[in-house]
Amino acid sequence: MANAKSYTAKGEEMGSVELPAALFDQQVNEHLLYLAVRTFLTNQRQGTRKVKSRVEVSGGGRKPWKQKGTGRARSGSNTSPIWVGGGRAHGPEPHAPRVELPKKIRRQALASALSLKARESRVAVLDDLAMSAPKTKDVAALLKRMGLDGSKALLVTGGFDENVWKSCRNMARLAATPAHQVNTYALLDCETVVFTKSGLERLTEVFAR
């Protein structure tokens, strides 16, 4: 059974809350964590690297010198890859390095990451935040009262809240994400995961589908 500390929207501790076993009390599979992280980082690549081949560099057209009689090696064009300023042989081309993991593996990796955080007591549950306007200092004060001001945290909410997102985006050690978009890399990249109550409910619903 996995438990986490519970806090009010003002950062006051209220005791502990039991976490869903399907998400937070599973065996940690390190290989699935590796696959999920590798897939995420691979899909972040833009794949826009490009160099010029011998047909794209300027020059060429005329044979630099005659084939025989000069004593020098044969050469047909100054755009050859062995010439300074020539084209690149077998250089990188733009491509989409997209990798996909099966749904079952993605969910098992997510459960492994959540279970790992729960075993390390790195999970907290927070009452839903109601912010009328973006205020970074309010979120910073909340984290300080929770004792998380010095750690890298991930805030998981039930849905996209513009005021909450704008309040968190200026904080270097805090990231916010809706529950349906949380991923294994983000969980492993933070020190503490803070779920709002609606965020925990939403993640449980998504995982059960």
Secondary structure, DSSP 8 states (H G I E B T S, - for coil): --EEEEE-TTS-EEEEEE--HHHHSS---HHHHHHHHHHHHHHT---------TTTSS--SS-SS-SSSSSS---S-TTSTTSTT---TT------------HHHHHHHHHHHHHHHHHTT-EEEE-----SS--HHHHHHHHHHTT-TTS-EEEEESS--HHHHHHHTT-TTEEEEEGGG--HHHHHHSSEEEEEHHHHHHHHHHHH-
